[in-house]
């Protein structure tokens, strides 16, 4: 997959989560829309977080919502 697609998947998933969708519901939507597995979505989100952290922006809020490691930004 290209970086643009990774980024698009991550931003769409995070937008769904911010709008109040449950994790399972958001995953189902992602599976229908992009035909990707849960692991792929997790990888996309983690990659997007690392990119943001490297840029120093940290726009993607690290919260308990996403169960991610505070130092690395990787999903648990």
C-alpha positions in Angstrom: 0.0 0.0 0.0 1.1 3.5 -0.6 1.7 6.1 2.1 -1.3 8.1 0.9 -3.6 5.1 1.4 -2.2 4.4 4.9 -2.7 8.0 5.9 -6.2 8.1 4.5 -7.2 4.9 6.3 -5.8 6.2 9.6 -7.4 9.6 9.3 -10.8 8.1 8.4 -10.7 5.7 11.4 -9.6 8.4 13.8 -12.4 10.7 12.5 -14.9 7.9 13.2 -13.6 7.3 16.7 -13.7 11.1 17.5 -17.3 11.3 16.3 -18.3 8.8 19.0 -18.3 5.5 17.2 -17.3 2.4 19.2 -14.1 0.7 18.2 -15.9 -2.4 16.9 -18.4 -0.3 14.9 -15.6 1.9 13.4 -13.7 -1.3 12.4 -16.7 -2.7 10.6 -17.1 0.6 8.7 -13.4 0.4 7.8 -13.7 -3.2 6.7 -16.6 -2.3 4.4 -15.1 0.8 3.0 -11.5 -0.2 2.4 -11.6 -4.0 2.7 -8.9 -4.1 5.3 -8.4 -6.1 8.4 -8.3 -4.8 12.0 -4.5 -5.4 12.1 -4.0 -3.3 9.0 -6.1 -0.4 10.5 -4.0 -0.6 13.7 -0.8 -0.5 11.7 -2.0 2.5 9.7 -3.0 4.4 12.9 0.3 3.6 14.6 2.3 4.7 11.5 0.4 7.9 11.3 1.0 8.6 15.0 4.8 8.0 14.6 4.8 10.4 11.6 3.0 13.1 13.7 5.4 12.6 16.7 8.4 12.8 14.5 7.1 16.1 13.0 6.6 17.3 16.6 3.0 18.3 16.0 1.4 15.5 18.0 -2.0 16.4 16.6 -3.3 12.9 17.1 -4.1 12.9 20.7 -2.6 10.0 22.7 -5.5 8.9 24.8 -6.8 5.9 26.6 -9.3 5.7 23.8 -6.8 4.2 21.5 -4.8 2.2 24.1 -1.5 3.3 22.7 2.0 3.4 24.3 2.8 6.9 25.3 6.5 6.8 24.3 6.2 4.9 21.0 2.7 5.7 19.9 2.1 2.1 19.0 -1.2 0.5 19.7 -1.4 -2.2 22.3 
